[in-house]
Amino acid sequence: MGTPVITSQTTVMCGHGGSATHVPTNMRVRIASMPVAVASDQHVVAGCSLSSVPSTPCTTLTWSVPALRVKAGGVPVLVQTSVPMGIGPGVVAVGQVRVMAT
């Protein structure tokens, strides 16, 4: 069985509680009218509470561990178990559960 695919509607946060907004690069593949997130996409972070020196607050999240078999536009899609990385790992909340990928 697969894992839910991440869309622009899925809640993603940096590890310090900042809210991340999906910046889609593939607008053709959608789930419930929302663009699917792919491995090359970034999420822009607002409200990261990290402010200690020498680290700066998270501004964007990049991704690791995308789906192995499912792609959109030739790029692997992101799934709920994918890991968002800012200054440390982030958090992916439960999003849509109708479309799964492995």
JOQUI-V27476 format. One record per helix or strand of 2 or more residues. SS is the DSSP state (h for helix, s for strand). FROM is the first residue (numbers start at 0). LEN is the number of residues. If there is no record, write none. Layout:
BEGIN
SS,FROM,LEN
SS,FROM,LEN
END
This chain:
BEGIN
s,2,3
s,11,2
s,18,5
s,29,2
s,33,3
s,41,5
s,59,5
s,70,2
s,74,3
s,82,3
s,90,2
s,99,2
END
